[in-house]
Amino acid sequence: MSKLKLGAILDEKPVKLTVDLPAAIHRDLVVYAEALGRETDQTIDPAKLVGPMLARFMSADRAFAKARRSARGAAQQAETRAG
């Protein structure tokens, strides 16, 4: 099997978020969790994959990275002016 894009899932303090997924995406998420579990010798709860998958997606989105840098710069400038 080829290397999956996600690695081991860290156990961090979660923030509760409720989402509705199409059934086909949920089925794929379950299959992905099983494959990742075999690859990492972990038992993976499919719901635990959503956060890392979103993080990976956002980190690969260049337009989002640029917008986030721009927002951080604006926030730092506002702090400098206020302080």
C-alpha contacts under 8 A as a table, 3 or more apart, distances in Angstrom:
res1	aa1	res2	aa2	distance
4	L	7	G	7.17
4	L	36	L	7.13
6	L	9	I	7.91
6	L	36	L	7.68
6	L	52	P	7.31
6	L	53	M	7.29
6	L	56	R	7.98
7	G	36	L	7.59
7	G	40	T	7.37
8	A	40	T	6.23
8	A	42	Q	7.98
9	I	48	K	7.61
9	I	49	L	7.57
9	I	52	P	7.52
21	L	25	I	6.37
21	L	26	H	6.28
22	P	25	I	5.41
22	P	26	H	6.44
23	A	26	H	5.05
23	A	27	R	6.18
24	A	27	R	5.11
24	A	28	D	6.26
25	I	28	D	5.04
25	I	29	L	6.03
26	H	29	L	4.91
26	H	30	V	6.23
27	R	30	V	5.15
27	R	31	V	6.36
28	D	31	V	5.03
28	D	32	Y	6.00
29	L	32	Y	4.98
29	L	33	A	6.09
29	L	46	P	5.76
29	L	47	A	7.99
29	L	49	L	7.62
30	V	33	A	5.10
30	V	34	E	6.29
30	V	46	P	5.35
31	V	34	E	5.10
31	V	35	A	6.24
32	Y	35	A	5.07
32	Y	36	L	6.01
32	Y	46	P	7.69
33	A	36	L	5.10
33	A	37	G	5.87
33	A	44	I	5.48
33	A	45	D	6.69
33	A	46	P	5.26
33	A	49	L	7.22
34	E	37	G	5.01
34	E	38	R	6.30
34	E	43	T	7.74
34	E	44	I	6.96
35	A	38	R	5.21
35	A	39	E	6.27
36	L	39	E	4.94
36	L	40	T	6.01
36	L	42	Q	7.77
36	L	44	I	7.43
37	G	40	T	5.27
37	G	41	D	5.38
37	G	42	Q	4.64
37	G	43	T	5.29
37	G	44	I	5.63
38	R	41	D	5.24
38	R	42	Q	6.90
39	E	42	Q	7.98
44	I	48	K	7.11
44	I	49	L	7.94
45	D	48	K	5.42
45	D	49	L	7.32
46	P	49	L	5.46
46	P	50	V	7.50
47	A	50	V	5.76
48	K	51	G	6.51
48	K	52	P	7.65
49	L	52	P	5.55
49	L	53	M	5.96
50	V	53	M	5.17
50	V	54	L	6.09
51	G	54	L	5.20
51	G	55	A	6.10
52	P	55	A	4.94
52	P	56	R	6.04
53	M	56	R	5.13
53	M	57	F	6.09
54	L	57	F	4.99
54	L	58	M	6.08
55	A	58	M	5.19
55	A	59	S	6.04
56	R	59	S	5.11
56	R	60	A	6.26
57	F	60	A	5.34
57	F	61	D	6.45
58	M	61	D	5.13
58	M	64	F	6.70
58	M	65	A	7.62
59	S	62	R	7.54
59	S	64	F	7.91
59	S	65	A	6.92
61	D	64	F	5.35
61	D	65	A	6.35
62	R	65	A	5.02
62	R	66	K	6.19
63	A	66	K	5.15
63	A	67	A	6.20
64	F	67	A	5.01
64	F	68	R	6.04
65	A	68	R	5.10
65	A	69	R	6.17
66	K	69	R	5.17
66	K	70	S	6.14
67	A	70	S	5.01
67	A	71	A	6.13
68	R	71	A	5.04
68	R	72	R	6.13
69	R	72	R	5.10
69	R	73	G	6.12
70	S	73	G	5.12
70	S	74	A	6.25
71	A	74	A	5.13
71	A	75	A	6.19
72	R	75	A	5.06
72	R	76	Q	6.14
73	G	76	Q	5.14
73	G	77	Q	6.18
74	A	77	Q	5.12
74	A	78	A	6.21
75	A	78	A	5.09
75	A	79	E	6.25
76	Q	79	E	5.07
76	Q	80	T	6.18
77	Q	80	T	5.08
77	Q	81	R	6.26
78	A	81	R	5.19
78	A	82	A	6.15
79	E	82	A	5.10
79	E	83	G	5.87
80	T	83	G	5.24
